[in-house]
Amino acid sequence: MTDHERDNSRRFRRADVVMQVQYRSAGSFLVSYSLNLSKGGLFLDTDDLLPVGTKLSVAFTIPGATEAVQATAKVIWRRENASADGPRGVGLQFKDLEQSIGEQIDTMIRDFGGVRLMAIAGDTPSLDRLSRYLRSVIACDVLQQTPREVSEVGFLEQPDLLLLDLDSAGDEGMRTIEVSLNRDPAVPVVAISRDSPLRERAAALGAAITFDNPPPFKQLRQRILEVLARPSARSLS
């Protein structure tokens, strides 16, 4: 963790929340994802490592809000390579943030329940593998259940997203998709399988994303962030 990260963590409470962020600098318009937020700034998960000192116009929607926030920010640190601290990206500091927006962010952080992702597979090795995938995407609580448990008792906790191994789940994997989408709110499903017909069945039932098994991690991570950034996938207590 850089000195800037430590200083910002001490000064402001933050939440590990996924948001889509639109930002503009020197005529370039880009879209990326923020993996955490405080009223002091945010972290952008991006390979576009802008120079420290770069000034940006940013737009994002605070979880629980309906209107996008417009703000100015400055790059104050960069993470050149992915590490145990997180992915490549840049840390932004807000400049002259409106008090009302800061209060909205503080309220969101106070009420935020954390990101909860669930791994569903038919055997322990597959569950552990899916859990590692999910923990590599974002700081989160990873829940584990088998498809049989889901069929018999439903979800023990409400997750924000479900990663389902259809190859180890058998026919109960399709039932898991139905249970997920019939909840209120519905739980988006990412389904993986080596079998193309299984992936097609999962998509027909409403799985948000399907991938080969094992999935290409970079693409899987990007698509999971896209789903988590949707308003319906955000955890507020």
Secondary structure, 3 states (H helix, E strand, C coil): CCHHHHHHHHHCCCECCCEEEEEEECCEEEEEEEEEEECCEEEEECCCCCCCCCEEEEEECCCCCCCCEEEEEEEEEEECCCECCECCEEEEEEECCCHHHHHHHHHHHHHECCCEEEEECCCHHHHHHHHHHHHHHCCCEEEEECHHHHHHHCCCCCCCEEEEEHHHHCCHHHHHHHHHHCCCCCCCEEEECCCHHHHHHHHHHCCCEEECCCCCHHHHHHHHHHHHCCHHHCCEC
